[in-house]
Amino acid sequence: MHFDPLATFIGSIAGDFMADKQVNQGQVVWAVALILAGLGVFYRLPQVMPKIEAIPQFAAASGIIRFCFYFMGLFLIGGGCKKLYQQYRK
């Protein structure tokens, strides 16, 4: 069996910090996934938007499409942050 002093130290700090609060790890994972998905929208949209604008049916509505994607990204990030805050607040 391998002993990792750093992991033991971090675990003891986290245990002391969250001793009185039960954290649902599934909710934390879901919150991080929401935040990463929102950041992915912001990262990927500038690369994908020219391809969407190349489609004739969507060319005229490119402004509203861009707004909707950024709005969706904000909601994903906001929802993930809210979920993390609710898990770790006292």
PDB file of N, CA, C and O in Angstrom, chain B, residues numbered from 101:
ATOM      1  N   MET B 101       0.840  -1.166   0.000  1.00  0.00           N
ATOM      2  CA  MET B 101       0.000   0.000   0.000  1.00  0.00           C
ATOM      3  C   MET B 101       0.890   1.235   0.000  1.00  0.00           C
ATOM      4  O   MET B 101       1.857   1.310   0.758  1.00  0.00           O
ATOM      5  N   HIS B 102       0.561   2.208  -0.854  1.00  0.00           N
ATOM      6  CA  HIS B 102       1.343   3.428  -1.018  1.00  0.00           C
ATOM      7  C   HIS B 102       0.766   4.543  -0.147  1.00  0.00           C
ATOM      8  O   HIS B 102      -0.445   4.767  -0.149  1.00  0.00           O
ATOM      9  N   PHE B 103       1.612   5.233   0.584  1.00  0.00           N
ATOM     10  CA  PHE B 103       1.189   6.342   1.436  1.00  0.00           C
ATOM     11  C   PHE B 103       1.521   7.653   0.733  1.00  0.00           C
ATOM     12  O   PHE B 103       2.678   7.895   0.387  1.00  0.00           O
ATOM     13  N   ASP B 104       0.532   8.487   0.524  1.00  0.00           N
ATOM     14  CA  ASP B 104       0.729   9.774  -0.134  1.00  0.00           C
ATOM     15  C   ASP B 104       0.484  10.887   0.885  1.00  0.00           C
ATOM     16  O   ASP B 104      -0.667  11.189   1.202  1.00  0.00           O
ATOM     17  N   PRO B 105       1.551  11.497   1.402  1.00  0.00           N
ATOM     18  CA  PRO B 105       1.373  12.505   2.453  1.00  0.00           C
ATOM     19  C   PRO B 105       0.619  13.748   1.974  1.00  0.00           C
ATOM     20  O   PRO B 105      -0.132  14.346   2.746  1.00  0.00           O
ATOM     21  N   LEU B 106       0.809  14.146   0.708  1.00  0.00           N
ATOM     22  CA  LEU B 106       0.113  15.319   0.195  1.00  0.00           C
ATOM     23  C   LEU B 106      -1.395  15.081   0.141  1.00  0.00           C
ATOM     24  O   LEU B 106      -2.181  15.940   0.541  1.00  0.00           O
ATOM     25  N   ALA B 107      -1.791  13.917  -0.353  1.00  0.00           N
ATOM     26  CA  ALA B 107      -3.223  13.595  -0.412  1.00  0.00           C
ATOM     27  C   ALA B 107      -3.817  13.506   0.991  1.00  0.00           C
ATOM     28  O   ALA B 107      -4.957  13.917   1.211  1.00  0.00           O
ATOM     29  N   THR B 108      -3.057  12.975   1.929  1.00  0.00           N
ATOM     30  CA  THR B 108      -3.530  12.886   3.309  1.00  0.00           C
ATOM     31  C   THR B 108      -3.703  14.280   3.905  1.00  0.00           C
ATOM     32  O   THR B 108      -4.684  14.551   4.598  1.00  0.00           O
ATOM     33  N   PHE B 109      -2.742  15.162   3.628  1.00  0.00           N
ATOM     34  CA  PHE B 109      -2.818  16.536   4.139  1.00  0.00           C
ATOM     35  C   PHE B 109      -4.013  17.276   3.541  1.00  0.00           C
ATOM     36  O   PHE B 109      -4.770  17.918   4.269  1.00  0.00           O
ATOM     37  N   ILE B 110      -4.186  17.192   2.235  1.00  0.00           N
ATOM     38  CA  ILE B 110      -5.307  17.864   1.569  1.00  0.00           C
ATOM     39  C   ILE B 110      -6.629  17.277   2.053  1.00  0.00           C
ATOM     40  O   ILE B 110      -7.588  18.015   2.280  1.00  0.00           O
ATOM     41  N   GLY B 111      -6.688  15.985   2.209  1.00  0.00           N
ATOM     42  CA  GLY B 111      -7.902  15.351   2.713  1.00  0.00           C
ATOM     43  C   GLY B 111      -8.243  15.794   4.116  1.00  0.00           C
ATOM     44  O   GLY B 111      -9.416  15.977   4.443  1.00  0.00           O
ATOM     45  N   SER B 112      -7.229  15.971   4.952  1.00  0.00           N
ATOM     46  CA  SER B 112      -7.508  16.416   6.320  1.00  0.00           C
ATOM     47  C   SER B 112      -7.991  17.856   6.335  1.00  0.00           C
ATOM     48  O   SER B 112      -8.869  18.206   7.125  1.00  0.00           O
ATOM     49  N   ILE B 113      -7.430  18.697   5.473  1.00  0.00           N
ATOM     50  CA  ILE B 113      -7.893  20.092   5.397  1.00  0.00           C
ATOM     51  C   ILE B 113      -9.325  20.140   4.886  1.00  0.00           C
ATOM     52  O   ILE B 113     -10.168  20.828   5.461  1.00  0.00           O
ATOM     53  N   ALA B 114      -9.600  19.419   3.818  1.00  0.00           N
ATOM     54  CA  ALA B 114     -10.958  19.401   3.259  1.00  0.00           C
ATOM     55  C   ALA B 114     -11.935  18.808   4.265  1.00  0.00           C
ATOM     56  O   ALA B 114     -13.070  19.273   4.372  1.00  0.00           O
ATOM     57  N   GLY B 115     -11.516  17.807   4.990  1.00  0.00           N
ATOM     58  CA  GLY B 115     -12.385  17.204   5.991  1.00  0.00           C
ATOM     59  C   GLY B 115     -12.701  18.164   7.118  1.00  0.00           C
ATOM     60  O   GLY B 115     -13.835  18.209   7.595  1.00  0.00           O
ATOM     61  N   ASP B 116     -11.703  18.941   7.555  1.00  0.00           N
ATOM     62  CA  ASP B 116     -11.942  19.924   8.602  1.00  0.00           C
ATOM     63  C   ASP B 116     -12.846  21.043   8.112  1.00  0.00           C
ATOM     64  O   ASP B 116     -13.710  21.522   8.847  1.00  0.00           O
ATOM     65  N   PHE B 117     -12.643  21.460   6.859  1.00  0.00           N
ATOM     66  CA  PHE B 117     -13.425  22.551   6.291  1.00  0.00           C
ATOM     67  C   PHE B 117     -14.882  22.161   6.101  1.00  0.00           C
ATOM     68  O   PHE B 117     -15.774  22.974   6.345  1.00  0.00           O
ATOM     69  N   MET B 118     -15.136  20.941   5.674  1.00  0.00           N
ATOM     70  CA  MET B 118     -16.490  20.506   5.355  1.00  0.00           C
ATOM     71  C   MET B 118     -17.029  19.495   6.367  1.00  0.00           C
ATOM     72  O   MET B 118     -17.896  18.689   6.030  1.00  0.00           O
ATOM     73  N   ALA B 119     -16.528  19.530   7.596  1.00  0.00           N
ATOM     74  CA  ALA B 119     -16.933  18.537   8.588  1.00  0.00           C
ATOM     75  C   ALA B 119     -18.413  18.621   8.924  1.00  0.00           C
ATOM     76  O   ALA B 119     -19.045  17.596   9.182  1.00  0.00           O
ATOM     77  N   ASP B 120     -18.979  19.827   8.925  1.00  0.00           N
ATOM     78  CA  ASP B 120     -20.373  19.991   9.318  1.00  0.00           C
ATOM     79  C   ASP B 120     -21.330  19.998   8.125  1.00  0.00           C
ATOM     80  O   ASP B 120     -22.539  20.111   8.329  1.00  0.00           O
ATOM     81  N   LYS B 121     -20.847  19.884   6.916  1.00  0.00           N
ATOM     82  CA  LYS B 121     -21.689  19.977   5.723  1.00  0.00           C
ATOM     83  C   LYS B 121     -21.513  18.722   4.863  1.00  0.00           C
ATOM     84  O   LYS B 121     -20.393  18.351   4.512  1.00  0.00           O
ATOM     85  N   GLN B 122     -22.619  18.083   4.532  1.00  0.00           N
ATOM     86  CA  GLN B 122     -22.584  16.909   3.662  1.00  0.00           C
ATOM     87  C   GLN B 122     -22.654  17.380   2.207  1.00  0.00           C
ATOM     88  O   GLN B 122     -23.599  18.072   1.826  1.00  0.00           O
ATOM     89  N   VAL B 123     -21.676  17.016   1.405  1.00  0.00           N
ATOM     90  CA  VAL B 123     -21.614  17.440   0.008  1.00  0.00           C
ATOM     91  C   VAL B 123     -21.949  16.248  -0.873  1.00  0.00           C
ATOM     92  O   VAL B 123     -21.363  15.173  -0.742  1.00  0.00           O
ATOM     93  N   ASN B 124     -22.893  16.454  -1.764  1.00  0.00           N
ATOM     94  CA  ASN B 124     -23.268  15.424  -2.723  1.00  0.00           C
ATOM     95  C   ASN B 124     -22.310  15.505  -3.906  1.00  0.00           C
ATOM     96  O   ASN B 124     -22.376  16.442  -4.702  1.00  0.00           O
ATOM     97  N   GLN B 125     -21.424  14.525  -4.019  1.00  0.00           N
ATOM     98  CA  GLN B 125     -20.402  14.549  -5.059  1.00  0.00           C
ATOM     99  C   GLN B 125     -21.002  14.511  -6.468  1.00  0.00           C
ATOM    100  O   GLN B 125     -20.438  15.086  -7.399  1.00  0.00           O
ATOM    101  N   GLY B 126     -22.129  13.844  -6.623  1.00  0.00           N
ATOM    102  CA  GLY B 126     -22.789  13.813  -7.930  1.00  0.00           C
ATOM    103  C   GLY B 126     -23.231  15.199  -8.369  1.00  0.00           C
ATOM    104  O   GLY B 126     -23.113  15.550  -9.543  1.00  0.00           O
ATOM    105  N   GLN B 127     -23.745  15.996  -7.417  1.00  0.00           N
ATOM    106  CA  GLN B 127     -24.151  17.363  -7.726  1.00  0.00           C
ATOM    107  C   GLN B 127     -22.948  18.235  -8.075  1.00  0.00           C
ATOM    108  O   GLN B 127     -23.037  19.102  -8.945  1.00  0.00           O
ATOM    109  N   VAL B 128     -21.835  18.007  -7.403  1.00  0.00           N
ATOM    110  CA  VAL B 128     -20.626  18.775  -7.688  1.00  0.00           C
ATOM    111  C   VAL B 128     -20.114  18.435  -9.087  1.00  0.00           C
ATOM    112  O   VAL B 128     -19.725  19.329  -9.839  1.00  0.00           O
ATOM    113  N   VAL B 129     -20.112  17.166  -9.436  1.00  0.00           N
ATOM    114  CA  VAL B 129     -19.671  16.751 -10.773  1.00  0.00           C
ATOM    115  C   VAL B 129     -20.583  17.354 -11.829  1.00  0.00           C
ATOM    116  O   VAL B 129     -20.113  17.833 -12.861  1.00  0.00           O
ATOM    117  N   TRP B 130     -21.890  17.330 -11.572  1.00  0.00           N
ATOM    118  CA  TRP B 130     -22.849  17.892 -12.530  1.00  0.00           C
ATOM    119  C   TRP B 130     -22.624  19.396 -12.678  1.00  0.00           C
ATOM    120  O   TRP B 130     -22.701  19.919 -13.790  1.00  0.00           O
ATOM    121  N   ALA B 131     -22.350  20.093 -11.587  1.00  0.00           N
ATOM    122  CA  ALA B 131     -22.108  21.536 -11.631  1.00  0.00           C
ATOM    123  C   ALA B 131     -20.865  21.851 -12.457  1.00  0.00           C
ATOM    124  O   ALA B 131     -20.873  22.775 -13.270  1.00  0.00           O
ATOM    125  N   VAL B 132     -19.812  21.094 -12.250  1.00  0.00           N
ATOM    126  CA  VAL B 132     -18.581  21.309 -13.016  1.00  0.00           C
ATOM    127  C   VAL B 132     -18.831  21.016 -14.494  1.00  0.00           C
ATOM    128  O   VAL B 132     -18.304  21.716 -15.359  1.00  0.00           O
ATOM    129  N   ALA B 133     -19.626  19.992 -14.790  1.00  0.00           N
ATOM    130  CA  ALA B 133     -19.949  19.675 -16.185  1.00  0.00           C
ATOM    131  C   ALA B 133     -20.734  20.818 -16.827  1.00  0.00           C
ATOM    132  O   ALA B 133     -20.490  21.148 -17.988  1.00  0.00           O
ATOM    133  N   LEU B 134     -21.662  21.423 -16.104  1.00  0.00           N
ATOM    134  CA  LEU B 134     -22.414  22.560 -16.634  1.00  0.00           C
ATOM    135  C   LEU B 134     -21.497  23.737 -16.931  1.00  0.00           C
ATOM    136  O   LEU B 134     -21.606  24.371 -17.980  1.00  0.00           O
ATOM    137  N   ILE B 135     -20.598  24.024 -16.004  1.00  0.00           N
ATOM    138  CA  ILE B 135     -19.668  25.140 -16.201  1.00  0.00           C
ATOM    139  C   ILE B 135     -18.768  24.885 -17.399  1.00  0.00           C
ATOM    140  O   ILE B 135     -18.543  25.785 -18.209  1.00  0.00           O
ATOM    141  N   LEU B 136     -18.254  23.673 -17.520  1.00  0.00           N
ATOM    142  CA  LEU B 136     -17.386  23.350 -18.654  1.00  0.00           C
ATOM    143  C   LEU B 136     -18.144  23.397 -19.978  1.00  0.00           C
ATOM    144  O   LEU B 136     -17.585  23.812 -20.994  1.00  0.00           O
ATOM    145  N   ALA B 137     -19.405  22.978 -19.978  1.00  0.00           N
ATOM    146  CA  ALA B 137     -20.206  23.053 -21.199  1.00  0.00           C
ATOM    147  C   ALA B 137     -20.429  24.510 -21.599  1.00  0.00           C
ATOM    148  O   ALA B 137     -20.350  24.851 -22.779  1.00  0.00           O
ATOM    149  N   GLY B 138     -20.706  25.367 -20.617  1.00  0.00           N
ATOM    150  CA  GLY B 138     -20.878  26.786 -20.918  1.00  0.00           C
ATOM    151  C   GLY B 138     -19.609  27.419 -21.454  1.00  0.00           C
ATOM    152  O   GLY B 138     -19.651  28.194 -22.409  1.00  0.00           O
ATOM    153  N   LEU B 139     -18.478  27.091 -20.838  1.00  0.00           N
ATOM    154  CA  LEU B 139     -17.203  27.606 -21.336  1.00  0.00           C
ATOM    155  C   LEU B 139     -16.900  27.065 -22.733  1.00  0.00           C
ATOM    156  O   LEU B 139     -16.308  27.759 -23.560  1.00  0.00           O
ATOM    157  N   GLY B 140     -17.307  25.831 -22.986  1.00  0.00           N
ATOM    158  CA  GLY B 140     -17.130  25.247 -24.315  1.00  0.00           C
ATOM    159  C   GLY B 140     -17.919  25.994 -25.372  1.00  0.00           C
ATOM    160  O   GLY B 140     -17.453  26.149 -26.501  1.00  0.00           O
ATOM    161  N   VAL B 141     -19.116  26.462 -25.019  1.00  0.00           N
ATOM    162  CA  VAL B 141     -19.910  27.256 -25.963  1.00  0.00           C
ATOM    163  C   VAL B 141     -19.163  28.536 -26.311  1.00  0.00           C
ATOM    164  O   VAL B 141     -19.075  28.909 -27.481  1.00  0.00           O
ATOM    165  N   PHE B 142     -18.621  29.215 -25.291  1.00  0.00           N
ATOM    166  CA  PHE B 142     -17.893  30.461 -25.546  1.00  0.00           C
ATOM    167  C   PHE B 142     -16.617  30.218 -26.349  1.00  0.00           C
ATOM    168  O   PHE B 142     -16.234  31.047 -27.175  1.00  0.00           O
ATOM    169  N   TYR B 143     -15.973  29.103 -26.113  1.00  0.00           N
ATOM    170  CA  TYR B 143     -14.736  28.790 -26.830  1.00  0.00           C
ATOM    171  C   TYR B 143     -15.006  28.398 -28.279  1.00  0.00           C
ATOM    172  O   TYR B 143     -14.261  28.780 -29.182  1.00  0.00           O
ATOM    173  N   ARG B 144     -16.054  27.646 -28.493  1.00  0.00           N
ATOM    174  CA  ARG B 144     -16.295  27.031 -29.797  1.00  0.00           C
ATOM    175  C   ARG B 144     -17.096  27.915 -30.751  1.00  0.00           C
ATOM    176  O   ARG B 144     -16.956  27.787 -31.968  1.00  0.00           O
ATOM    177  N   LEU B 145     -17.929  28.802 -30.224  1.00  0.00           N
ATOM    178  CA  LEU B 145     -18.833  29.581 -31.076  1.00  0.00           C
ATOM    179  C   LEU B 145     -18.113  30.422 -32.130  1.00  0.00           C
ATOM    180  O   LEU B 145     -18.563  30.441 -33.276  1.00  0.00           O
ATOM    181  N   PRO B 146     -17.022  31.117 -31.807  1.00  0.00           N
ATOM    182  CA  PRO B 146     -16.350  31.881 -32.871  1.00  0.00           C
ATOM    183  C   PRO B 146     -15.828  31.005 -34.018  1.00  0.00           C
ATOM    184  O   PRO B 146     -15.680  31.479 -35.144  1.00  0.00           O
ATOM    185  N   GLN B 147     -15.553  29.745 -33.732  1.00  0.00           N
ATOM    186  CA  GLN B 147     -15.067  28.847 -34.778  1.00  0.00           C
ATOM    187  C   GLN B 147     -16.207  28.282 -35.622  1.00  0.00           C
ATOM    188  O   GLN B 147     -16.016  27.988 -36.802  1.00  0.00           O
ATOM    189  N   VAL B 148     -17.378  28.130 -35.031  1.00  0.00           N
ATOM    190  CA  VAL B 148     -18.503  27.485 -35.702  1.00  0.00           C
ATOM    191  C   VAL B 148     -19.410  28.497 -36.404  1.00  0.00           C
ATOM    192  O   VAL B 148     -20.070  28.165 -37.388  1.00  0.00           O
ATOM    193  N   MET B 149     -19.440  29.722 -35.899  1.00  0.00           N
ATOM    194  CA  MET B 149     -20.370  30.710 -36.442  1.00  0.00           C
ATOM    195  C   MET B 149     -20.181  30.965 -37.936  1.00  0.00           C
ATOM    196  O   MET B 149     -21.185  31.099 -38.635  1.00  0.00           O
ATOM    197  N   PRO B 150     -18.968  31.041 -38.469  1.00  0.00           N
ATOM    198  CA  PRO B 150     -18.843  31.211 -39.926  1.00  0.00           C
ATOM    199  C   PRO B 150     -19.472  30.060 -40.732  1.00  0.00           C
ATOM    200  O   PRO B 150     -20.002  30.277 -41.822  1.00  0.00           O
ATOM    201  N   LYS B 151     -19.408  28.850 -40.189  1.00  0.00           N
ATOM    202  CA  LYS B 151     -20.036  27.718 -40.876  1.00  0.00           C
ATOM    203  C   LYS B 151     -21.556  27.844 -40.844  1.00  0.00           C
ATOM    204  O   LYS B 151     -22.230  27.498 -41.814  1.00  0.00           O
ATOM    205  N   ILE B 152     -22.094  28.337 -39.737  1.00  0.00           N
ATOM    206  CA  ILE B 152     -23.542  28.535 -39.641  1.00  0.00           C
ATOM    207  C   ILE B 152     -23.976  29.651 -40.585  1.00  0.00           C
ATOM    208  O   ILE B 152     -25.012  29.540 -41.239  1.00  0.00           O
ATOM    209  N   GLU B 153     -23.194  30.722 -40.661  1.00  0.00           N
ATOM    210  CA  GLU B 153     -23.526  31.838 -41.544  1.00  0.00           C
ATOM    211  C   GLU B 153     -23.436  31.459 -43.013  1.00  0.00           C
ATOM    212  O   GLU B 153     -24.051  32.106 -43.860  1.00  0.00           O
ATOM    213  N   ALA B 154     -22.670  30.409 -43.325  1.00  0.00           N
ATOM    214  CA  ALA B 154     -22.555  29.964 -44.715  1.00  0.00           C
ATOM    215  C   ALA B 154     -23.826  29.264 -45.201  1.00  0.00           C
ATOM    216  O   ALA B 154     -24.020  29.123 -46.409  1.00  0.00           O
ATOM    217  N   ILE B 155     -24.676  28.832 -44.304  1.00  0.00           N
ATOM    218  CA  ILE B 155     -25.940  28.197 -44.677  1.00  0.00           C
ATOM    219  C   ILE B 155     -26.916  29.317 -45.048  1.00  0.00           C
ATOM    220  O   ILE B 155     -27.191  30.183 -44.217  1.00  0.00           O
ATOM    221  N   PRO B 156     -27.435  29.320 -46.253  1.00  0.00           N
ATOM    222  CA  PRO B 156     -28.270  30.452 -46.710  1.00  0.00           C
ATOM    223  C   PRO B 156     -29.502  30.717 -45.832  1.00  0.00           C
ATOM    224  O   PRO B 156     -29.878  31.874 -45.641  1.00  0.00           O
ATOM    225  N   GLN B 157     -30.117  29.695 -45.310  1.00  0.00           N
ATOM    226  CA  GLN B 157     -31.313  29.894 -44.493  1.00  0.00           C
ATOM    227  C   GLN B 157     -31.001  30.602 -43.173  1.00  0.00           C
ATOM    228  O   GLN B 157     -31.873  31.266 -42.612  1.00  0.00           O
ATOM    229  N   PHE B 158     -29.784  30.469 -42.677  1.00  0.00           N
ATOM    230  CA  PHE B 158     -29.418  31.047 -41.387  1.00  0.00           C
ATOM    231  C   PHE B 158     -28.618  32.335 -41.508  1.00  0.00           C
ATOM    232  O   PHE B 158     -28.370  32.992 -40.497  1.00  0.00           O
ATOM    233  N   ALA B 159     -28.208  32.714 -42.710  1.00  0.00           N
ATOM    234  CA  ALA B 159     -27.344  33.881 -42.892  1.00  0.00           C
ATOM    235  C   ALA B 159     -28.012  35.165 -42.404  1.00  0.00           C
ATOM    236  O   ALA B 159     -27.361  36.005 -41.783  1.00  0.00           O
ATOM    237  N   ALA B 160     -29.292  35.319 -42.678  1.00  0.00           N
ATOM    238  CA  ALA B 160     -29.994  36.543 -42.286  1.00  0.00           C
ATOM    239  C   ALA B 160     -30.204  36.621 -40.776  1.00  0.00           C
ATOM    240  O   ALA B 160     -30.329  37.715 -40.226  1.00  0.00           O
ATOM    241  N   ALA B 161     -30.244  35.489 -40.112  1.00  0.00           N
ATOM    242  CA  ALA B 161     -30.521  35.462 -38.671  1.00  0.00           C
ATOM    243  C   ALA B 161     -29.265  35.198 -37.847  1.00  0.00           C
ATOM    244  O   ALA B 161     -29.362  34.722 -36.716  1.00  0.00           O
ATOM    245  N   SER B 162     -28.097  35.497 -38.390  1.00  0.00           N
ATOM    246  CA  SER B 162     -26.863  35.153 -37.683  1.00  0.00           C
ATOM    247  C   SER B 162     -26.722  35.921 -36.371  1.00  0.00           C
ATOM    248  O   SER B 162     -26.148  35.394 -35.418  1.00  0.00           O
ATOM    249  N   GLY B 163     -27.224  37.136 -36.297  1.00  0.00           N
ATOM    250  CA  GLY B 163     -27.134  37.909 -35.054  1.00  0.00           C
ATOM    251  C   GLY B 163     -27.927  37.280 -33.925  1.00  0.00           C
ATOM    252  O   GLY B 163     -27.433  37.160 -32.804  1.00  0.00           O
ATOM    253  N   ILE B 164     -29.155  36.879 -34.217  1.00  0.00           N
ATOM    254  CA  ILE B 164     -29.992  36.269 -33.181  1.00  0.00           C
ATOM    255  C   ILE B 164     -29.465  34.885 -32.799  1.00  0.00           C
ATOM    256  O   ILE B 164     -29.561  34.477 -31.641  1.00  0.00           O
ATOM    257  N   ILE B 165     -28.914  34.173 -33.767  1.00  0.00           N
ATOM    258  CA  ILE B 165     -28.334  32.853 -33.477  1.00  0.00           C
ATOM    259  C   ILE B 165     -27.133  33.008 -32.548  1.00  0.00           C
ATOM    260  O   ILE B 165     -26.989  32.255 -31.585  1.00  0.00           O
ATOM    261  N   ARG B 166     -26.279  33.975 -32.835  1.00  0.00           N
ATOM    262  CA  ARG B 166     -25.103  34.233 -31.991  1.00  0.00           C
ATOM    263  C   ARG B 166     -25.552  34.614 -30.572  1.00  0.00           C
ATOM    264  O   ARG B 166     -25.008  34.114 -29.587  1.00  0.00           O
ATOM    265  N   PHE B 167     -26.552  35.508 -30.480  1.00  0.00           N
ATOM    266  CA  PHE B 167     -27.069  35.918 -29.183  1.00  0.00           C
ATOM    267  C   PHE B 167     -27.602  34.717 -28.403  1.00  0.00           C
ATOM    268  O   PHE B 167     -27.317  34.572 -27.215  1.00  0.00           O
ATOM    269  N   CYS B 168     -28.366  33.865 -29.060  1.00  0.00           N
ATOM    270  CA  CYS B 168     -28.951  32.707 -28.379  1.00  0.00           C
ATOM    271  C   CYS B 168     -27.887  31.750 -27.861  1.00  0.00           C
ATOM    272  O   CYS B 168     -28.008  31.235 -26.750  1.00  0.00           O
ATOM    273  N   PHE B 169     -26.852  31.505 -28.650  1.00  0.00           N
ATOM    274  CA  PHE B 169     -25.784  30.613 -28.193  1.00  0.00           C
ATOM    275  C   PHE B 169     -25.035  31.206 -26.998  1.00  0.00           C
ATOM    276  O   PHE B 169     -24.749  30.496 -26.033  1.00  0.00           O
ATOM    277  N   TYR B 170     -24.716  32.501 -27.056  1.00  0.00           N
ATOM    278  CA  TYR B 170     -24.035  33.121 -25.921  1.00  0.00           C
ATOM    279  C   TYR B 170     -24.936  33.147 -24.687  1.00  0.00           C
ATOM    280  O   TYR B 170     -24.461  32.958 -23.567  1.00  0.00           O
ATOM    281  N   PHE B 171     -26.225  33.379 -24.886  1.00  0.00           N
ATOM    282  CA  PHE B 171     -27.185  33.367 -23.790  1.00  0.00           C
ATOM    283  C   PHE B 171     -27.235  31.971 -23.154  1.00  0.00           C
ATOM    284  O   PHE B 171     -27.267  31.840 -21.930  1.00  0.00           O
ATOM    285  N   MET B 172     -27.243  30.944 -23.989  1.00  0.00           N
ATOM    286  CA  MET B 172     -27.242  29.571 -23.501  1.00  0.00           C
ATOM    287  C   MET B 172     -25.951  29.286 -22.712  1.00  0.00           C
ATOM    288  O   MET B 172     -25.998  28.641 -21.664  1.00  0.00           O
ATOM    289  N   GLY B 173     -24.813  29.761 -23.210  1.00  0.00           N
ATOM    290  CA  GLY B 173     -23.553  29.581 -22.496  1.00  0.00           C
ATOM    291  C   GLY B 173     -23.569  30.251 -21.139  1.00  0.00           C
ATOM    292  O   GLY B 173     -23.080  29.685 -20.161  1.00  0.00           O
ATOM    293  N   LEU B 174     -24.134  31.464 -21.066  1.00  0.00           N
ATOM    294  CA  LEU B 174     -24.246  32.149 -19.778  1.00  0.00           C
ATOM    295  C   LEU B 174     -25.127  31.379 -18.808  1.00  0.00           C
ATOM    296  O   LEU B 174     -24.810  31.277 -17.623  1.00  0.00           O
ATOM    297  N   PHE B 175     -26.245  30.832 -19.315  1.00  0.00           N
ATOM    298  CA  PHE B 175     -27.125  30.064 -18.444  1.00  0.00           C
ATOM    299  C   PHE B 175     -26.459  28.785 -17.946  1.00  0.00           C
ATOM    300  O   PHE B 175     -26.653  28.396 -16.794  1.00  0.00           O
ATOM    301  N   LEU B 176     -25.687  28.138 -18.789  1.00  0.00           N
ATOM    302  CA  LEU B 176     -24.973  26.938 -18.351  1.00  0.00           C
ATOM    303  C   LEU B 176     -23.965  27.276 -17.258  1.00  0.00           C
ATOM    304  O   LEU B 176     -23.908  26.597 -16.232  1.00  0.00           O
ATOM    305  N   ILE B 177     -23.173  28.317 -17.473  1.00  0.00           N
ATOM    306  CA  ILE B 177     -22.182  28.717 -16.471  1.00  0.00           C
ATOM    307  C   ILE B 177     -22.876  29.172 -15.190  1.00  0.00           C
ATOM    308  O   ILE B 177     -22.469  28.797 -14.090  1.00  0.00           O
ATOM    309  N   GLY B 178     -23.918  29.976 -15.337  1.00  0.00           N
ATOM    310  CA  GLY B 178     -24.648  30.454 -14.163  1.00  0.00           C
ATOM    311  C   GLY B 178     -25.285  29.325 -13.377  1.00  0.00           C
ATOM    312  O   GLY B 178     -25.245  29.325 -12.146  1.00  0.00           O
ATOM    313  N   GLY B 179     -25.874  28.361 -14.074  1.00  0.00           N
ATOM    314  CA  GLY B 179     -26.481  27.217 -13.387  1.00  0.00           C
ATOM    315  C   GLY B 179     -25.463  26.368 -12.662  1.00  0.00           C
ATOM    316  O   GLY B 179     -25.718  25.901 -11.552  1.00  0.00           O
ATOM    317  N   GLY B 180     -24.306  26.162 -13.280  1.00  0.00           N
ATOM    318  CA  GLY B 180     -23.250  25.397 -12.624  1.00  0.00           C
ATOM    319  C   GLY B 180     -22.699  26.109 -11.403  1.00  0.00           C
ATOM    320  O   GLY B 180     -22.447  25.484 -10.373  1.00  0.00           O
ATOM    321  N   CYS B 181     -22.510  27.430 -11.519  1.00  0.00           N
ATOM    322  CA  CYS B 181     -22.018  28.203 -10.373  1.00  0.00           C
ATOM    323  C   CYS B 181     -23.033  28.202  -9.243  1.00  0.00           C
ATOM    324  O   CYS B 181     -22.666  28.083  -8.074  1.00  0.00           O
ATOM    325  N   LYS B 182     -24.306  28.333  -9.588  1.00  0.00           N
ATOM    326  CA  LYS B 182     -25.351  28.315  -8.565  1.00  0.00           C
ATOM    327  C   LYS B 182     -25.363  26.967  -7.841  1.00  0.00           C
ATOM    328  O   LYS B 182     -25.493  26.907  -6.618  1.00  0.00           O
ATOM    329  N   LYS B 183     -25.227  25.904  -8.605  1.00  0.00           N
ATOM    330  CA  LYS B 183     -25.233  24.568  -8.012  1.00  0.00           C
ATOM    331  C   LYS B 183     -24.019  24.369  -7.101  1.00  0.00           C
ATOM    332  O   LYS B 183     -24.150  23.796  -6.019  1.00  0.00           O
ATOM    333  N   LEU B 184     -22.847  24.832  -7.522  1.00  0.00           N
ATOM    334  CA  LEU B 184     -21.663  24.742  -6.667  1.00  0.00           C
ATOM    335  C   LEU B 184     -21.836  25.576  -5.404  1.00  0.00           C
ATOM    336  O   LEU B 184     -21.486  25.135  -4.310  1.00  0.00           O
ATOM    337  N   TYR B 185     -22.378  26.784  -5.559  1.00  0.00           N
ATOM    338  CA  TYR B 185     -22.589  27.644  -4.396  1.00  0.00           C
ATOM    339  C   TYR B 185     -23.529  26.982  -3.400  1.00  0.00           C
ATOM    340  O   TYR B 185     -23.283  27.027  -2.195  1.00  0.00           O
ATOM    341  N   GLN B 186     -24.592  26.376  -3.882  1.00  0.00           N
ATOM    342  CA  GLN B 186     -25.541  25.732  -2.987  1.00  0.00           C
ATOM    343  C   GLN B 186     -24.920  24.523  -2.279  1.00  0.00           C
ATOM    344  O   GLN B 186     -25.293  24.209  -1.149  1.00  0.00           O
ATOM    345  N   GLN B 187     -23.991  23.857  -2.926  1.00  0.00           N
ATOM    346  CA  GLN B 187     -23.347  22.698  -2.306  1.00  0.00           C
ATOM    347  C   GLN B 187     -22.357  23.104  -1.226  1.00  0.00           C
ATOM    348  O   GLN B 187     -22.220  22.408  -0.220  1.00  0.00           O
ATOM    349  N   TYR B 188     -21.663  24.224  -1.422  1.00  0.00           N
ATOM    350  CA  TYR B 188     -20.565  24.564  -0.524  1.00  0.00           C
ATOM    351  C   TYR B 188     -20.863  25.728   0.425  1.00  0.00           C
ATOM    352  O   TYR B 188     -20.009  26.077   1.240  1.00  0.00           O
ATOM    353  N   ARG B 189     -22.030  26.328   0.343  1.00  0.00           N
ATOM    354  CA  ARG B 189     -22.331  27.406   1.282  1.00  0.00           C
ATOM    355  C   ARG B 189     -22.604  26.822   2.669  1.00  0.00           C
ATOM    356  O   ARG B 189     -22.940  25.645   2.804  1.00  0.00           O
ATOM    357  N   LYS B 190     -22.460  27.637   3.665  1.00  0.00           N
ATOM    358  CA  LYS B 190     -22.653  27.155   5.042  1.00  0.00           C
ATOM    359  C   LYS B 190     -24.052  27.390   5.507  1.00  0.00           C
ATOM    360  O   LYS B 190     -24.392  27.048   6.639  1.00  0.00           O
TER     361      LYS B 190
END
